[in-house]
Amino acid sequence: MKNWLLYLIAEGEHNFGGVGPTPVKAKTLQPPNTYANNPESVIYFSVVNDQNMKFRINDFIGSKMMTQTRAAGFISTNGPVHIVDRVVDYIP
């Protein structure tokens, strides 16, 4: 459980100002080689370029599981927070 929760914390700030329609790859705090399907322990962020400007997680070419946020970009003391209502997983 700890490693899965560490996967949900990305290094750096990934918010509407720095993420666009092209997926941005980010290193997570999950130790490398924890899971075989994601040996680099990375997560991808992108924004849908339409009137709704939805923030997406792991929406990359070949992804079998993309998660769209319910709300995104909340500023906290240690970085932006994005709210989801389902499991976030990396399935290439």
C-alpha positions as CSV (number, residue, x, y, z in Angstrom):
1,M,0.0,0.0,0.0
2,K,2.8,2.4,0.9
3,N,4.4,2.0,-2.6
4,W,1.1,2.6,-4.3
5,L,0.6,5.8,-2.3
6,L,4.1,6.9,-3.2
7,Y,3.2,6.5,-6.8
8,L,0.6,9.2,-6.4
9,I,3.2,11.8,-5.4
10,A,5.1,13.2,-8.4
11,E,8.3,15.2,-8.2
12,G,8.0,18.8,-9.3
13,E,4.9,20.9,-10.0
14,H,2.6,19.7,-12.6
15,N,-0.3,22.1,-13.1
16,F,-2.3,23.9,-15.8
17,G,0.5,26.4,-16.3
18,G,3.1,23.8,-17.2
19,V,1.2,21.0,-18.7
20,G,-0.5,21.0,-22.1
21,P,-2.1,18.5,-24.5
22,T,1.2,16.6,-24.9
23,P,1.7,14.2,-22.0
24,V,4.4,15.3,-19.5
25,K,6.4,12.5,-17.9
26,A,7.1,12.9,-14.2
27,K,9.1,10.8,-11.7
28,T,7.2,9.6,-8.7
29,L,8.3,8.9,-5.1
30,Q,7.7,5.2,-5.7
31,P,11.0,3.3,-5.7
32,P,12.1,2.2,-9.1
33,N,11.4,-1.4,-10.2
34,T,8.6,-1.7,-7.6
35,Y,6.2,-2.9,-10.4
36,A,7.2,-4.7,-13.6
37,N,4.8,-2.8,-15.8
38,N,6.3,0.6,-14.6
39,P,9.9,0.0,-13.8
40,E,10.8,3.7,-14.0
41,S,7.9,4.6,-11.5
42,V,6.7,7.4,-13.7
43,I,3.3,9.1,-14.1
44,Y,2.1,11.2,-17.1
45,F,0.0,14.5,-16.9
46,S,-1.8,16.2,-19.7
47,V,-4.6,18.7,-20.2
48,V,-7.5,18.3,-22.7
49,N,-7.4,21.3,-25.0
50,D,-11.1,22.2,-25.2
51,Q,-13.6,24.4,-23.3
52,N,-13.5,22.2,-20.2
53,M,-9.7,22.0,-19.8
54,K,-9.8,18.6,-18.1
55,F,-6.6,17.5,-16.4
56,R,-5.7,13.9,-17.2
57,I,-3.4,11.3,-15.6
58,N,-1.6,8.6,-17.6
59,D,-3.2,9.6,-20.9
60,F,-0.4,8.5,-23.2
61,I,-0.3,6.5,-26.5
62,G,-0.8,2.9,-25.7
63,S,-2.3,3.5,-22.2
64,K,-5.0,1.2,-21.2
65,M,-6.1,3.2,-18.1
66,M,-6.4,7.0,-18.2
67,T,-7.8,8.9,-15.2
68,Q,-9.5,12.2,-15.6
69,T,-9.5,14.5,-12.6
70,R,-12.8,15.7,-10.9
71,A,-11.0,18.9,-9.9
72,A,-7.4,20.0,-10.4
73,G,-4.8,22.6,-9.5
74,F,-5.6,23.2,-5.8
75,I,-2.5,24.9,-4.4
76,S,-1.3,23.5,-1.1
77,T,1.9,24.3,0.9
78,N,3.9,21.5,-0.8
79,G,2.5,21.6,-4.4
80,P,-0.6,21.3,-6.5
81,V,-3.3,18.7,-5.6
82,H,-5.5,17.0,-8.2
83,I,-8.7,15.3,-7.1
84,V,-9.8,11.9,-8.7
85,D,-12.7,9.6,-8.0
86,R,-11.2,6.4,-9.1
87,V,-8.0,4.3,-9.0
88,V,-4.9,5.9,-10.7
89,D,-2.8,3.1,-12.2
90,Y,-0.2,2.8,-14.9
91,I,-1.2,0.2,-17.5
92,P,0.7,0.3,-20.7
